[in-house]
Amino acid sequence: MKKTLTILSLVFAAGQFYGQQQAQLSLYNFHPQLVNPSHTGIDRVATAVGGQRFQWIGIDGFPRTTVISLGYPVKLFGEGEATRASANSSFGLGATLVQERIGSLNTTGVFLDAAYATRVNNLHHILAFGLKFGGDFMSINMQELDVLHQDDALRNNYINKFVGNVGFGVSYYAKDFFVSVGLPKLLRTRLDDIENVNVGRQINHAYVYGGYNVELSADVSLVPTMNVKMAINSPISTETSLNLFIFDKFWTSAMYRLNDAVGLNFVMKINSQISAGYAYDYSISLENARVGSHELMVGYNVQFLSDRFKGVKTKNPKIWL
């Protein structure tokens, strides 16, 4: 009994052994509201972004993640200029869907996102706040787990659980830098109970993300960024990237995740509406295994939803206002 529960706990635990509660993405710039809802609607156009990640390919039961994020700027800066306050504020709505399979654990998360942004001074710096509401549908097929005692009564169980949660985020944008803090799941909700034994809880994660824009020329920008992820009872994860934007159409970056992985990302803006990207990570942390992760992304600007988006230009994708 305890051995079976221990296996299940390891599947649920974040950052330990063979499980992760918050999806790991390399192209997170294109799904920023996944961990920080204050980014919702920042592109000034309605957006739909889909991604697929295959992590640690070659290991049995490797994580497979599908992500869809939607954003819509309900109100743009400058609209509704009846008052100074309304002209200097914006409001966005969106949604995120994450489906992830890790071994025998299936998780589908659905969240609604909302963000409010305001200009804070004459330099047009922007302060944004965001909230997210939703939850995760979690299921695990105990028959797929390797157990020491084949006659264990739990082996024939199929566990289903809905776990509701809320999240919060804040971002600050200036001309040359940005910084954001996101807490996508504030509640440490109990995942399940089996015969009065607690299997585990959702772990609180905090993300601190920032970058600085260096304009090398009118058409080329260099943006170093750092993303720090913190979770209770887990080591701090630090990821640094060096991003190069060319003609506002091509983006490439080199990534190093401390003591975990190195990687390269490539994104191309095919036209004013469609972007596509690919990322490859190479793990340096798994013992006796050197495995890679592949990630694909397709983004679409839904400009036909409103005439107010005509002629609206966005800067570097998903990283700058």
N, C-alpha and C positions, 0 to 999 in steps of 0.2 A: 504493500500500500504506500508506504512512505517513499519507496524508490520511484514508484510511478508518479507521485506528486512532485518529487524533486525534478524529474524530467520535465513535467509540465511547467513548473516554476521557471526553469531555465529557458523554456521557449518564450514565456511571457516577459522575462526580465529584460530591461533595456540596457544595452551596452555590455552584456555579459554572455559568454559562451556563444550561443547560436541564435540570438534573437535581437530584435530592435523594435521599439514601440513607435518611434518617430521615423518616418521614411527618410532614408539617406539618398540625397540627390546631388549630382555634380552641377547640373544646369539649374540650380535653385534660383538664379537671377530671373528666370522666366516663370517661376512659381513662387514669388516672394510672399504672397499672402498665405501660403501654406503654413508658415511659421510666424508670420507677422501680418495681421489683418490691416494695419495702417497703410500698407502698400496698395490696397484695393482701389482700382480706378486711376492709378497714377499715370497711365499711358495717354490720357486725354482722348482716347478712342476706346470703343468697346472691344474687348479682346477675348479670345478663346484659345487656350494653350493646352496641348496634349503631350504627354511624355510617357515613355516606356523604359524601365531600367531592369537589367539583368545583372545581379550582383554576385560576385564570387563564382563565376561560371566554372564548372568542373567539380564543385563540391555538392554532394547529394543533398537535395532539399534547399538549394540556394535561393535567396530572396528574389522574387519577381514583383515589380512595382509598376502600377499604372496610375498616372496622375492626370487629372483634368482640372484646370482652373479657369474661372470666368470672371471678368471684371467689366463694370459699366460705370462711367462717370456721370452720375445723375445731374450734377451741376459742376460746370467748369469755372475756373477763375475768370472774373470779368462779366459773367452772366448775371442778370438780375441786378443791375447797378443802381437800383433805387436808393440804396444806402451804401455807405462806404464799407460797412461790415460784410454785406452780401457780395460785393465786388471782390473782396479779399479773402473769400472762402470757397471751398469746393467740397463735394460730397460724392462718395462712390459706394456702390454695392457690388457684391460678387458672391461666388460660391466655389468650394473646392471639393473634389472627390478623389479619394485615394483608395485603391484596391491593392492589397499586398498579400502575397502567400509566402510563408516561410516554413518549410517542412509541412507539417500537418496543420499549421495554424493559418486560418484565413481571416483577414481583417478588411472591412470596407468602412471607410470614414467619410461622412458627409457633413459639411459645415457651411453655414451662411456667414458672409463677411460684410462688414460695413466700416467705412472710414470717413473721417472729417478732417480737413486740412485748412489751415489759415496762414496768411502771411503775417510775420511777427515784427517786421521792421521795414524801413525804407530800402533796405538792400534786397528785398524780396526773398528773404529766407522763409522757408516753409516748415511749419510744425504740424505733424499729422498724428491722429489718434485712431485706433481701430479696435473693433470687437469682433469676435467670432463665436457662433453658437452651433452646436450640433452634437455628434457623437460617433462612436465606432460600433459596428456590428461585427462581433467576433465569434468565430466557431473553430472548434478543434476536434478532429476525428482521432479518438484514442487508439483505434485499431491500427493506425499508421505509425504509432510510436513503438520503438524497440524497448521491451521491458524484460526484466530478469525472471519474473514469475508469470508464465503464460496463463495461469488460472486466476490472475488478479481480476476481481470483479469490475474494476474501472476500465479494463481493456476494451469492453464492449460499449462504452459510453460515447455519446456524441454531444459535446457541450456547445450551447449557444448562449450568447450574452450580448445585450446592448448596453453600452457604457456612454452616458451623456457627459458633456464637458463644455467649458467655456474658455476663451482665450482673449488675450489683450496684447496690443502692440503700440509702440510710439516710434516715430521717425522724425529726423531733422535734416532738412536739405538746404545747402547753400550753393553758391555758384561752383565752388571747387571741391566740396567735400560733402559727405553724408554719413549719418550714423543712425542705427536703429536698434531697438531692443524688443524682442518678441517672446511672449510666453504663450504658446499655442494651446496648452492644456493646464489650466490652473488647479483643477481638482484632482486629488489623489484618490480616484475612485477604485473601490475593491473590484477585482475582475470576476472572481467566482469563489464559491465555497463548495467543497465536496466533503461530505461527512464531517462537517464542522472544522475542516482544515482549510485555512486561507491559502489559495493558490498564488495570489499576488495582487499588486495594485498598479494602476497606471502611474508612471513616474513623471514628475514635473521636469520639463525641459525649459531652459532659457537660452535664447540666441542673441548674441551681440554682434552686429555686422556693421562694417564701415569701410569707407574708401576715399581716395583722393584723386581728383582728375587733373592730369598733367597734359596740357595741350601742346603737343610737339609741333603741330602746324595747324592750318585751318581745316585740314582733312584727316588728321591723325591724332588720336588721344591715347595716352597710357594711363591706366587706372589700376594701381595696386589696391587690393582689398584684403580684409581679414574677417573671418567668420569664426566666432568662438561659441561652442555649444557646451552648456553645463547641465548636468543632471544629478539628482540626489544619489549618493553612494556610487557614483561613477566618475572615472577620471575626466578631466576637462579635455575636450577635443578642440584643437585649433587648426584652422585651415587658412592658408595664405595663397593668394592668386595674383598673378601679373597679367592684366588684361590689355590687349591692344585692339583699338577700334580704328578701322580704316574706311574713309569715305562714308561713314555712317551706314555701311552695307556689309562689312565683314568684321567678325569678332573672333579672335583667337586668344587663348589664355593657357598658361601653365599653372598647375596647382600642386601644392604639397600639403597633405594632411598629416600633422605631426605624429610620427611613429606609426602611421597607418597606411598611407597610400600616396602615390604620385599620379598625376594625370594630365591630359591635354583635352581642351574643349575647342570646338569649331562651330561657328554659327554664321549663316549667310542670310541676308535680307534679300529674298528673291525679287520682290516688288514691294509696292507701298502697303500691301496687305498680308503677304505671306513671308514667314521666316522659317528656317529649318536648321537643326543643329545636331551634333553628335559629340559625345564625350566618352573618353576611355580612361579608366582608373586601373592602376596596377598595385595590388596589395603587397605591402612589405611587412605586415603585422601577423599574418597567420603562420603558425609554426608548421614546418614541413610542407608548405604549400605556397606557391607563387601563382596567384590566380588573378584574372582580370574581371572588370565590370564594364558593361556596355550600356550606353544610354542614348535614346533618340528623343527628339523634340520637334514638334510642328506648332507654329503659332499663326493665328489669323486675326487681323484687325477687321472687325465687322463694321465697316464704315457706312454701309447702306442703311443702318438702323436709324440714322438721323442726318438731316441736312447740316446740322450744326457741326458735324465732323469734317465737312468738306474743306480742304485746304489746311487742316490742322496738321502740324508737323511734330513728330516726336524725335527726341534725341536718342542717344545710345540706348539700345533696347533694355528695358526692365532694370536699368541701373541708375538712371538720372532723370530728373524732371526737366 
